[in-house]
C-alpha cells in the first residue's frame, strides 16, 4: 500500500543535544584513565600544533592514544561505549510519542542525526533504532579490526551538506547527486518541513540554513547558565527560532513547541490542498465560459 503521508524531518545534533555530554566522555575516554577535560585539552592542543581541523584531529588523537596504551578501538569496543550514554530527560520516550502525534496529523516523521560524534558509538545507543539515517564521523578499519583512517568527518560546515541530502532524499554516500539540480517540487522533504535541534557553535550553519529556508531551528540548553546564555544568544542573533530547555518529556515546553510546529505543517498542507482544488475549479469554469 502506498504511503501518502506528508514527510517531516526532525534532525538532531547528538552531543549535548540528546546526550548530556559528548558521547566519547561516558565510556571511551575513561578507558584511557583520563577525564574528558584532560583528553579534550590534549587532543585540541595537538590539533592546534599541527594546524588540523579539530574534529579530524581528535579522531586521529583517539587512534594515537589507544595505540600508545594498547587499547583496541574495534567496532565492538566503540559500539559497547554507546550503551553508557546518558540522555536528557524524556529522550528515550520522545521518538515514539512524536511519531504517534505525527500519525494523528497524517504526517510521517523521519528522525535523523547529523553529528561530529562517532557512528560506531551511535550504533550501540538505545536510540539508534529510531533514526532513518545517522550522518556522523566514522573510521575505516584495517585487517586487525582497529581504525586506520577517518572514513567520514562531519564538522560544522559539512553538516549543511547532509541537510541537503535529507532535502533531496539522498543517502550518505551520494556525494555527486547532492550538487545536482533538483526541482523543488521533486524534493521529498522541503526545508519548511524540517526541524533542526542543536546546542552550540558547530550547529550554527545548519540552524541558520534551516531557518532561512522556512524551517524551524531549536537551540537546546541544559541547567547551566553558560549553556542557557549560549542558546539565548543564538536566538538574539536570529540563528534559531526557539531557545528551549533540553527536557523532552511530555507537556514540557520543547514537546509543546514541536507539536505546535507539526500542527502548523499539517494545517498548511491542508490549506495548500484546498487552494489547489479551487484552482482546478477555476480552470474548469474558465473553459466552460
C-alpha positions in Angstrom: 0.0 0.0 0.0 1.3 3.4 -1.0 2.1 5.8 1.9 0.7 9.2 1.1 1.5 10.8 4.4 3.4 14.1 4.3 7.1 13.6 5.3 8.6 15.7 8.0 12.3 15.5 9.1 13.4 16.0 12.7 17.2 16.4 12.6 19.3 16.3 15.7 22.9 17.0 16.7 23.7 14.4 19.3 26.3 15.5 21.8 24.8 17.9 24.4 21.6 18.0 22.4 20.2 14.5 23.1 23.0 13.3 25.3 24.1 15.2 28.4 27.8 15.1 27.4 29.9 14.2 24.4 29.3 10.5 23.5 33.0 9.7 23.9 33.0 11.0 27.5 30.9 8.3 29.0 33.0 5.2 28.3 35.7 5.7 25.6 37.8 8.3 27.3 37.7 6.6 30.7 39.4 3.6 29.1 42.5 5.8 28.8 42.4 6.6 32.5 41.7 10.2 31.8 38.9 12.7 32.5 37.1 14.2 29.5 38.6 17.6 30.2 42.1 16.1 30.2 41.6 14.2 27.0 40.0 17.0 25.0 42.6 19.5 26.2 45.4 17.2 24.9 43.5 16.5 21.6 42.7 20.1 20.9 46.3 21.1 21.7 47.6 18.5 19.2 45.2 19.9 16.6 46.4 23.4 17.1 50.1 22.5 16.9 49.5 20.6 13.7 47.1 23.0 12.1 44.5 20.3 12.0 40.7 20.6 11.8 39.6 20.0 15.4 37.2 17.2 14.6 39.7 15.4 12.3 42.5 16.0 14.8 40.5 14.4 17.7 39.7 11.4 15.6 43.5 10.9 15.0 44.2 11.5 18.6 41.9 8.8 19.7 43.8 6.4 17.4 47.2 7.7 18.7 46.2 7.4 22.4 44.7 3.9 22.0 47.8 2.6 20.3 50.1 4.1 22.9 48.1 2.4 25.7 47.5 -0.9 23.9 43.7 -0.4 23.7 42.0 -1.9 20.7 39.4 0.5 19.2 37.4 -2.1 17.4 33.9 -1.6 16.1 32.7 -3.7 19.0 34.6 -1.7 21.6 33.2 1.5 20.2 29.6 0.1 19.9 29.8 -1.0 23.6 30.6 2.6 24.5 27.2 3.6 23.2 25.5 1.6 25.9 26.7 4.0 28.6 25.4 7.2 27.0 23.2 9.3 29.4 20.4 11.3 27.9 18.4 14.4 28.8 15.0 13.8 30.5 12.4 12.3 28.2 14.7 11.5 25.3 14.0 7.7 25.4 10.2 8.3 25.2 10.4 11.2 22.8 10.5 9.4 19.4 7.5 7.1 19.7 5.4 9.9 21.2 6.2 12.4 18.4 5.7 9.7 15.8 2.2 9.0 17.2 1.4 12.7 17.2 2.6 12.9 13.6 0.3 9.9 12.7 -2.7 11.8 14.1 -1.9 14.6 11.7 -1.2 12.3 8.7 2.4 13.2 8.9 5.3 10.7 8.5 8.0 11.8 11.0 11.6 10.8 10.0 14.3 11.3 12.5 18.0 11.9 11.5 21.3 12.5 13.3 23.9 14.9 11.9 26.8 14.8 14.4 30.5 15.2 14.9 30.3 12.2 17.2 31.1 8.7 16.1 28.8 6.5 14.1 30.3 3.4 15.6 29.4 4.6 19.1 25.9 5.6 18.0 25.4 2.0 16.8 25.3 0.9 20.4 23.0 3.5 21.8 19.4 2.9 22.9 18.1 5.5 20.5 19.8 4.3 17.3 16.7 2.3 16.2 14.6 5.5 15.9 16.7 7.2 13.2 16.2 6.7 9.5 19.9 7.6 9.0 22.9 8.7 11.0 25.4 11.1 9.4 28.3 11.1 11.8 32.1 10.7 11.9 33.3 7.2 11.1 36.5 5.3 10.9 37.9 3.0 8.3 39.2 -0.2 9.9 42.2 -2.3 9.0 42.7 -6.1 8.8 43.3 -6.2 12.6 40.0 -4.6 13.3 41.3 -1.2 14.5 41.0 2.2 12.9 43.5 3.2 10.2 41.9 6.4 8.8 38.8 8.6 9.2 36.3 7.3 6.7 34.0 10.3 7.2 34.5 13.6 9.1 31.5 15.8 10.0 32.3 19.3 11.1 30.2 22.5 11.3 30.3 23.3 7.6 29.9 19.8 6.3 26.7 19.4 8.4 24.8 21.6 5.9 25.7 19.1 3.1 23.7 16.4 4.9 20.7 18.7 5.3 20.7 19.0 1.5 20.9 15.2 1.3 17.8 14.8 3.5 16.1 17.5 1.5 16.7 15.6 -1.7 16.2 12.1 -0.3 19.8 11.0 -0.8 22.0 8.6 1.2 25.2 9.5 3.0 27.4 8.4 0.1 25.5 10.3 -2.7 28.2 12.9 -2.9 27.7 13.8 -6.6 23.9 13.9 -6.7 23.8 16.3 -3.8 25.2 19.0 -6.0 23.0 18.3 -9.0 19.9 20.4 -9.7 16.7 19.0 -8.4 13.4 21.0 -8.8 11.9 22.0 -5.5 8.7 20.0 -6.2 10.7 16.8 -6.6 12.5 17.1 -3.2 10.9 14.6 -0.7 11.4 16.9 2.3 11.4 20.7 1.7 13.2 22.8 4.3 9.9 24.2 5.5 9.1 20.7 6.8 12.4 20.3 8.8 13.1 21.0 12.5 16.7 21.1 13.4 17.8 20.6 17.1 21.3 21.7 18.2 23.2 23.2 21.1 26.0 25.3 20.0 28.5 26.8 17.6 29.0 23.8 15.4 25.3 23.8 14.6 25.0 27.5 13.6 25.3 27.0 9.8 22.7 24.2 9.9 20.4 26.1 12.1 20.7 29.3 10.0 20.1 27.4 6.7 17.1 25.6 8.1 15.6 28.8 9.5 16.3 30.9 6.4 14.7 28.2 4.1 11.4 28.3 6.1 12.0 25.5 8.5 12.5 25.7 12.3 15.7 25.6 14.3 15.7 24.9 18.0 18.7 25.6 20.3 18.5 23.5 23.4 20.3 24.1 26.7 21.0 22.3 30.0 20.7 23.6 33.5 23.9 25.6 33.4 23.8 29.4 32.9 26.6 29.1 30.3 24.6 26.7 28.2 21.4 28.8 28.5 23.2 32.0 27.7 24.7 30.4 24.6 21.3 29.3 23.4 19.7 32.7 24.1 22.5 34.4 22.2 21.6 32.2 19.1 18.0 33.4 19.5 19.0 37.1 19.8 21.3 36.8 16.7 18.4 35.3 14.7 20.2 32.0 14.2 17.3 30.0 15.6 13.5 30.2 16.0 13.5 28.9 19.6 15.8 28.5 22.6 14.4 25.8 24.9 15.4 23.7 27.9 16.6 20.2 26.8 13.7 18.5 28.5 12.0 16.1 26.1 9.2 14.9 28.5 5.6 15.2 27.5 3.9 18.6 28.0 7.3 20.3 28.7 8.0 23.4 26.6 10.0 21.6 24.0 7.3 19.0 23.5 4.6 21.7 23.2 6.6 23.8 20.7 7.4 20.9 18.4 3.8 19.6 18.4 2.7 23.2 17.5 5.1 23.3 14.6 3.9 19.9 13.4 0.3 21.1 13.7 1.1 24.1 11.6 2.8 22.0 8.9 -0.3 19.8 8.7 -2.6 22.8 8.5 -0.5 24.5 5.8 -0.5 21.2 3.8 -4.3 21.0 4.1 -4.7 24.7 3.1 -2.5 24.1 0.0 -4.7 21.2 -1.0 -7.8 23.3 -0.7 -6.2 26.1 -2.7 -5.2 23.5 -5.4 -8.8 22.2 -5.5 -10.1 25.7 -6.0 -7.6 26.4 -8.7 -8.8 23.4 -10.7 -12.3 24.5 -10.2 -11.5 27.9 -11.5 -9.8 26.4 -14.6 -12.8 24.2 -15.4 -15.2 27.2 -15.1 -13.0 29.3 -17.3 -13.1 26.6 -20.0 -16.9 26.5 -19.9 -17.2 30.2 -20.1 
